Amino acid sequence: MLRRNVNNKERINGNADIKTSNNITKAQSNLRNINAELQNATKYSTHRLWTRAVIATSLMVVVYFYSQQRHSKETKFALAKEKLPLRIEKFECSNGYKAEISRYPNCVPKKCGRFVSDQLVEHDEVEVLLDLASKILSMAGSSGGASVLNLHTGALSYKEQFVNAYRVPKVVAELKQYQLGIYNSVKNKIKEAIAEQFEIPASSLYLTDPTFFSRLTNATAKTMNDEYWHEHVDKDTYESFHYTSLLYLNTYQKDYRGGRFIFIDGNDDNPTKSAIEPKKARVSAFTSGAENLHHVEQVIEGERYAITISFTCDPDQAIPDLQIKNYN
């Protein structure tokens, strides 16, 4: 009897082991199915997320480049490789400029605008002026990226301040009569060209301050005067200005990189840049109001030399020509 019970117990235990084994096998199978489903779900979810990420990234790239094109639209007003007898663009004056210049009826342009010419000034004249500016600025110069020499006032950049050039004997020794004669002659050529292109009498224009040589480099700015790259309107910066001109003394991409002159046209939502590449003996001139918002790009390498020659319609703001004196 006892033996039969034992055998029965063994059979019961054996059946239990089989049932347990079957349950484990079934559980393992279910677990494998669940894992497979999770993997498939993860794989599907990952694929879906990856697809969405690719689409989103693509859209962002498209929007970015569209935005860059929209906000960086640029035209080339004058390239360094071009030789331009004259290139001119006329447009309406800004309201503020029109209202202010109307006080000088003989000096009002029919239209505002800008022009470039490579035939006003001779290369030999530029060589003389470049030699003068480079020698004097090499004796002094700003600690930052913008150095100035104003022969009318004597203002000369020196480290982080200005000194009077006429109190520096070595500077005075560099000034020669023929250099100052060329300086005045170049100024008169540009004055006549401005009068002709804007259809006003030359007698209505007067040289005004500041008129100066500049040397721009990639040196880190030390003062606000060194930050030459900010957008600005000349009439807002210098109240006396009505017509601005620049004579470039050396050439973009040959003597330096960067340093292009950029006009900003249009409105804030859709601006257009119009670029002038400086070139030795190239003259650019423009009306000084808000219609000619502009800036100079930062110089990346080398030294950029130019002369800013400014004109006013107000005789009370006139400055005399440089006097031809024997400084030696």
MIZAVEX-993155 format. One record per residue (C-alpha): residue number from 1; residue in one letter; x, y, z. Coordinates in nm, 3 decimals. Example, Ala and Ser with C-alpha at 12.3 -4.5 7.8 and 13.67 -1.06 7.14 Angstrom:
> 1; A; 1.230; -0.450; 0.780;
> 2; S; 1.367; -0.106; 0.714;
//
This chain:
> 1; M; 0.000; 0.000; 0.000;
> 2; L; 0.275; 0.232; 0.097;
> 3; R; 0.469; 0.140; -0.215;
> 4; R; 0.166; 0.214; -0.432;
> 5; N; 0.132; 0.552; -0.268;
> 6; V; 0.495; 0.622; -0.333;
> 7; N; 0.457; 0.524; -0.694;
> 8; N; 0.148; 0.739; -0.720;
> 9; K; 0.341; 1.028; -0.567;
> 10; E; 0.622; 0.978; -0.815;
> 11; R; 0.375; 0.978; -1.101;
> 12; I; 0.216; 1.296; -0.965;
> 13; N; 0.557; 1.461; -0.928;
> 14; G; 0.656; 1.347; -1.275;
> 15; N; 0.340; 1.491; -1.421;
> 16; A; 0.406; 1.814; -1.231;
> 17; D; 0.760; 1.833; -1.367;
> 18; I; 0.634; 1.780; -1.719;
> 19; K; 0.366; 2.045; -1.670;
> 20; T; 0.621; 2.284; -1.520;
> 21; S; 0.861; 2.220; -1.806;
> 22; N; 0.584; 2.281; -2.056;
> 23; N; 0.490; 2.603; -1.877;
> 24; I; 0.852; 2.721; -1.880;
> 25; T; 0.885; 2.640; -2.248;
> 26; K; 0.559; 2.822; -2.318;
> 27; A; 0.673; 3.120; -2.108;
> 28; Q; 1.005; 3.131; -2.289;
> 29; S; 0.824; 3.117; -2.619;
> 30; N; 0.594; 3.400; -2.509;
> 31; L; 0.895; 3.598; -2.390;
> 32; R; 1.067; 3.548; -2.724;
> 33; N; 0.752; 3.664; -2.900;
> 34; I; 0.731; 3.969; -2.676;
> 35; N; 1.099; 4.048; -2.736;
> 36; A; 1.047; 4.009; -3.108;
> 37; E; 0.745; 4.239; -3.094;
> 38; L; 0.941; 4.494; -2.889;
> 39; Q; 1.230; 4.477; -3.132;
> 40; N; 0.995; 4.519; -3.425;
> 41; A; 0.820; 4.806; -3.251;
> 42; T; 1.151; 4.967; -3.161;
> 43; K; 1.279; 4.911; -3.511;
> 44; Y; 0.965; 5.068; -3.654;
> 45; S; 0.974; 5.353; -3.403;
> 46; T; 1.344; 5.414; -3.466;
> 47; H; 1.289; 5.409; -3.839;
> 48; R; 0.998; 5.649; -3.804;
> 49; L; 1.196; 5.882; -3.576;
> 50; W; 1.495; 5.867; -3.810;
> 51; T; 1.276; 5.947; -4.107;
> 52; R; 1.121; 6.240; -3.924;
> 53; A; 1.464; 6.363; -3.816;
> 54; V; 1.593; 6.349; -4.173;
> 55; I; 1.288; 6.538; -4.301;
> 56; A; 1.315; 6.799; -4.024;
> 57; T; 1.687; 6.846; -4.083;
> 58; S; 1.632; 6.880; -4.457;
> 59; L; 1.366; 7.144; -4.398;
> 60; M; 1.594; 7.332; -4.161;
> 61; V; 1.877; 7.327; -4.416;
> 62; V; 1.644; 7.453; -4.690;
> 63; V; 1.508; 7.729; -4.465;
> 64; Y; 1.860; 7.828; -4.355;
> 65; F; 1.997; 7.858; -4.707;
> 66; Y; 1.684; 8.036; -4.826;
> 67; S; 1.717; 8.275; -4.535;
> 68; Q; 2.085; 8.331; -4.610;
> 69; Q; 2.011; 8.403; -4.975;
> 70; R; 1.724; 8.630; -4.881;
> 71; H; 1.924; 8.828; -4.630;
> 72; S; 2.258; 8.824; -4.812;
> 73; K; 2.156; 8.914; -5.165;
> 74; E; 2.451; 9.095; -5.320;
> 75; T; 2.529; 9.272; -5.644;
> 76; K; 2.872; 9.383; -5.761;
> 77; F; 2.872; 9.755; -5.834;
> 78; A; 3.240; 9.764; -5.930;
> 79; L; 3.492; 9.480; -5.949;
> 80; A; 3.865; 9.533; -5.913;
> 81; K; 3.928; 9.356; -6.244;
> 82; E; 3.709; 9.607; -6.431;
> 83; K; 3.838; 9.932; -6.578;
> 84; L; 3.547; 10.171; -6.551;
> 85; P; 3.536; 10.511; -6.721;
> 86; L; 3.211; 10.568; -6.533;
> 87; R; 2.943; 10.360; -6.365;
> 88; I; 2.660; 10.553; -6.208;
> 89; E; 2.331; 10.473; -6.038;
> 90; K; 2.065; 10.734; -5.963;
> 91; F; 1.767; 10.706; -5.728;
> 92; E; 1.545; 10.916; -5.504;
> 93; C; 1.700; 11.101; -5.211;
> 94; S; 1.601; 11.010; -4.858;
> 95; N; 1.347; 11.249; -4.707;
> 96; G; 1.585; 11.380; -4.441;
> 97; Y; 1.861; 11.451; -4.690;
> 98; K; 1.621; 11.618; -4.932;
> 99; A; 1.481; 11.843; -4.658;
> 100; E; 1.824; 11.943; -4.525;
> 101; I; 1.998; 12.011; -4.856;
> 102; S; 1.703; 12.217; -4.981;
> 103; R; 1.848; 12.505; -4.775;
> 104; Y; 2.117; 12.527; -5.045;
> 105; P; 1.916; 12.546; -5.371;
> 106; N; 2.217; 12.552; -5.605;
> 107; C; 2.353; 12.235; -5.445;
> 108; V; 2.046; 12.010; -5.470;
> 109; P; 2.095; 11.710; -5.701;
> 110; K; 1.819; 11.623; -5.946;
> 111; K; 1.849; 11.274; -5.805;
> 112; C; 2.067; 11.119; -5.542;
> 113; G; 2.298; 10.833; -5.626;
> 114; R; 2.650; 10.694; -5.643;
> 115; F; 2.918; 10.654; -5.906;
> 116; V; 3.258; 10.497; -5.964;
> 117; S; 3.531; 10.605; -6.206;
> 118; D; 3.877; 10.465; -6.276;
> 119; Q; 3.979; 10.752; -6.506;
> 120; L; 3.967; 11.063; -6.289;
> 121; V; 4.302; 11.029; -6.114;
> 122; E; 4.637; 10.921; -6.258;
> 123; H; 4.831; 10.628; -6.113;
> 124; D; 5.138; 10.850; -6.075;
> 125; E; 4.936; 11.086; -5.855;
> 126; V; 4.819; 10.797; -5.642;
> 127; E; 5.176; 10.670; -5.600;
> 128; V; 5.278; 11.005; -5.452;
> 129; L; 4.983; 11.013; -5.212;
> 130; L; 5.028; 10.650; -5.106;
> 131; D; 5.396; 10.707; -5.040;
> 132; L; 5.315; 11.011; -4.826;
> 133; A; 5.045; 10.834; -4.623;
> 134; S; 5.236; 10.510; -4.570;
> 135; K; 5.552; 10.686; -4.452;
> 136; I; 5.375; 10.910; -4.203;
> 137; L; 5.142; 10.640; -4.069;
> 138; S; 5.437; 10.404; -4.026;
> 139; M; 5.584; 10.657; -3.780;
> 140; A; 5.270; 10.655; -3.568;
> 141; G; 4.946; 10.466; -3.629;
> 142; S; 4.670; 10.328; -3.413;
> 143; S; 4.710; 10.030; -3.180;
> 144; G; 4.389; 9.901; -3.336;
> 145; G; 4.285; 9.843; -3.695;
> 146; A; 4.214; 10.198; -3.816;
> 147; S; 4.479; 10.470; -3.848;
> 148; V; 4.400; 10.822; -3.967;
> 149; L; 4.603; 11.116; -4.100;
> 150; N; 4.417; 11.445; -4.143;
> 151; L; 4.653; 11.697; -4.306;
> 152; H; 4.400; 11.979; -4.263;
> 153; T; 4.380; 11.957; -3.884;
> 154; G; 4.703; 11.768; -3.820;
> 155; A; 4.518; 11.481; -3.647;
> 156; L; 4.733; 11.169; -3.657;
> 157; S; 4.653; 10.835; -3.493;
> 158; Y; 4.907; 10.734; -3.233;
> 159; K; 4.838; 10.420; -3.030;
> 160; E; 4.498; 10.482; -2.868;
> 161; Q; 4.482; 10.860; -2.917;
> 162; F; 4.551; 11.139; -3.167;
> 163; V; 4.852; 11.369; -3.181;
> 164; N; 4.918; 11.682; -3.387;
> 165; A; 5.125; 11.573; -3.685;
> 166; Y; 5.264; 11.925; -3.727;
> 167; R; 5.431; 11.899; -3.387;
> 168; V; 5.623; 11.587; -3.488;
> 169; P; 5.941; 11.700; -3.670;
> 170; K; 5.986; 11.369; -3.854;
> 171; V; 5.634; 11.397; -3.996;
> 172; V; 5.680; 11.757; -4.106;
> 173; A; 6.004; 11.657; -4.277;
> 174; E; 5.809; 11.418; -4.502;
> 175; L; 5.579; 11.690; -4.639;
> 176; K; 5.684; 11.834; -4.973;
> 177; Q; 5.534; 12.109; -5.185;
> 178; Y; 5.472; 11.884; -5.484;
> 179; Q; 5.284; 11.631; -5.265;
> 180; L; 5.045; 11.894; -5.136;
> 181; G; 5.000; 12.028; -5.489;
> 182; I; 4.896; 11.682; -5.611;
> 183; Y; 4.664; 11.645; -5.312;
> 184; N; 4.480; 11.969; -5.398;
> 185; S; 4.470; 11.884; -5.769;
> 186; V; 4.313; 11.543; -5.701;
> 187; K; 4.057; 11.703; -5.471;
> 188; N; 3.956; 11.947; -5.746;
> 189; K; 3.919; 11.670; -6.006;
> 190; I; 3.685; 11.481; -5.778;
> 191; K; 3.489; 11.795; -5.694;
> 192; E; 3.435; 11.866; -6.066;
> 193; A; 3.322; 11.507; -6.127;
> 194; I; 3.069; 11.521; -5.843;
> 195; A; 2.932; 11.849; -5.977;
> 196; E; 2.901; 11.706; -6.328;
> 197; Q; 2.738; 11.376; -6.233;
> 198; F; 2.489; 11.528; -5.988;
> 199; E; 2.422; 11.827; -6.217;
> 200; I; 2.512; 12.107; -5.980;
> 201; P; 2.764; 12.392; -6.018;
> 202; A; 3.109; 12.311; -5.880;
> 203; S; 3.108; 12.652; -5.713;
> 204; S; 2.833; 12.528; -5.479;
> 205; L; 3.062; 12.262; -5.331;
> 206; Y; 3.313; 12.323; -5.052;
> 207; L; 3.572; 12.094; -4.904;
> 208; T; 3.477; 12.008; -4.546;
> 209; D; 3.611; 11.833; -4.240;
> 210; P; 3.697; 11.554; -4.186;
> 211; T; 3.895; 11.484; -4.502;
> 212; F; 4.165; 11.229; -4.429;
> 213; F; 4.392; 10.941; -4.523;
> 214; S; 4.307; 10.603; -4.370;
> 215; R; 4.495; 10.278; -4.324;
> 216; L; 4.285; 9.976; -4.227;
> 217; T; 4.427; 9.645; -4.103;
> 218; N; 4.308; 9.331; -3.924;
> 219; A; 4.445; 9.443; -3.585;
> 220; T; 4.208; 9.403; -3.292;
> 221; A; 4.009; 9.720; -3.219;
> 222; K; 4.129; 9.911; -2.914;
> 223; T; 3.889; 10.207; -2.932;
> 224; M; 3.557; 10.287; -3.098;
> 225; N; 3.749; 10.467; -3.374;
> 226; D; 3.902; 10.131; -3.469;
> 227; E; 3.560; 9.974; -3.533;
> 228; Y; 3.533; 10.093; -3.891;
> 229; W; 3.303; 9.812; -4.009;
> 230; H; 2.971; 9.932; -3.862;
> 231; E; 2.685; 10.033; -4.092;
> 232; H; 2.629; 10.409; -4.092;
> 233; V; 2.501; 10.711; -4.281;
> 234; D; 2.764; 10.980; -4.339;
> 235; K; 2.518; 11.267; -4.284;
> 236; D; 2.433; 11.126; -3.940;
> 237; T; 2.799; 11.080; -3.849;
> 238; Y; 2.924; 11.411; -3.993;
> 239; E; 2.658; 11.679; -4.009;
> 240; S; 2.850; 11.894; -4.257;
> 241; F; 2.866; 11.621; -4.526;
> 242; H; 2.650; 11.647; -4.839;
> 243; Y; 2.866; 11.457; -5.087;
> 244; T; 3.123; 11.191; -4.992;
> 245; S; 3.407; 11.064; -5.207;
> 246; L; 3.685; 10.811; -5.165;
> 247; L; 4.006; 10.770; -5.359;
> 248; Y; 4.152; 10.422; -5.320;
> 249; L; 4.531; 10.409; -5.303;
> 250; N; 4.578; 10.033; -5.338;
> 251; T; 4.391; 9.728; -5.461;
> 252; Y; 4.158; 9.467; -5.313;
> 253; Q; 4.289; 9.106; -5.332;
> 254; K; 4.631; 9.230; -5.444;
> 255; D; 4.745; 9.438; -5.147;
> 256; Y; 4.492; 9.314; -4.891;
> 257; R; 4.195; 9.083; -4.840;
> 258; G; 3.860; 9.198; -4.706;
> 259; G; 3.792; 9.572; -4.692;
> 260; R; 3.527; 9.597; -4.964;
> 261; F; 3.292; 9.897; -4.951;
> 262; I; 2.931; 9.780; -4.915;
> 263; F; 2.613; 9.982; -4.974;
> 264; I; 2.299; 9.843; -4.807;
> 265; D; 1.987; 9.905; -5.014;
> 266; G; 1.624; 9.802; -4.975;
> 267; N; 1.457; 9.755; -4.637;
> 268; D; 1.530; 9.554; -4.324;
> 269; D; 1.316; 9.261; -4.443;
> 270; N; 1.478; 9.238; -4.785;
> 271; P; 1.815; 9.416; -4.795;
> 272; T; 2.043; 9.411; -5.097;
> 273; K; 2.416; 9.467; -5.073;
> 274; S; 2.597; 9.652; -5.349;
> 275; A; 2.974; 9.598; -5.333;
> 276; I; 3.262; 9.812; -5.454;
> 277; E; 3.598; 9.640; -5.471;
> 278; P; 3.864; 9.905; -5.408;
> 279; K; 4.124; 9.949; -5.677;
> 280; K; 4.428; 10.173; -5.704;
> 281; A; 4.324; 10.516; -5.846;
> 282; R; 3.952; 10.426; -5.832;
> 283; V; 3.720; 10.705; -5.718;
> 284; S; 3.378; 10.641; -5.569;
> 285; A; 3.140; 10.921; -5.476;
> 286; F; 2.784; 10.938; -5.344;
> 287; T; 2.527; 11.160; -5.180;
> 288; S; 2.575; 11.149; -4.804;
> 289; G; 2.218; 11.084; -4.689;
> 290; A; 2.034; 10.772; -4.569;
> 291; E; 1.986; 10.664; -4.931;
> 292; N; 2.350; 10.551; -4.913;
> 293; L; 2.372; 10.349; -4.593;
> 294; H; 2.704; 10.164; -4.603;
> 295; H; 2.993; 10.001; -4.424;
> 296; V; 3.343; 9.872; -4.492;
> 297; E; 3.414; 9.503; -4.450;
> 298; Q; 3.682; 9.411; -4.200;
> 299; V; 4.026; 9.372; -4.349;
> 300; I; 4.145; 9.012; -4.316;
> 301; E; 4.503; 9.054; -4.428;
> 302; G; 4.730; 9.335; -4.549;
> 303; E; 4.683; 9.713; -4.536;
> 304; R; 4.407; 9.906; -4.711;
> 305; Y; 4.484; 10.271; -4.795;
> 306; A; 4.232; 10.533; -4.905;
> 307; I; 4.152; 10.904; -4.881;
> 308; T; 3.807; 11.023; -4.776;
> 309; I; 3.740; 11.360; -4.943;
> 310; S; 3.418; 11.518; -4.825;
> 311; F; 3.217; 11.812; -4.955;
> 312; T; 2.951; 12.037; -4.807;
> 313; C; 2.700; 12.277; -4.955;
> 314; D; 2.727; 12.502; -4.650;
> 315; P; 2.998; 12.769; -4.692;
> 316; D; 3.012; 12.806; -4.314;
> 317; Q; 3.139; 12.446; -4.291;
> 318; A; 3.410; 12.491; -4.557;
> 319; I; 3.778; 12.430; -4.488;
> 320; P; 4.064; 12.580; -4.693;
> 321; D; 4.285; 12.388; -4.931;
> 322; L; 4.615; 12.269; -4.795;
> 323; Q; 4.859; 12.554; -4.815;
> 324; I; 5.171; 12.497; -5.019;
> 325; K; 5.450; 12.573; -4.776;
> 326; N; 5.814; 12.486; -4.767;
> 327; Y; 5.826; 12.252; -4.467;
> 328; N; 6.191; 12.160; -4.521;
//
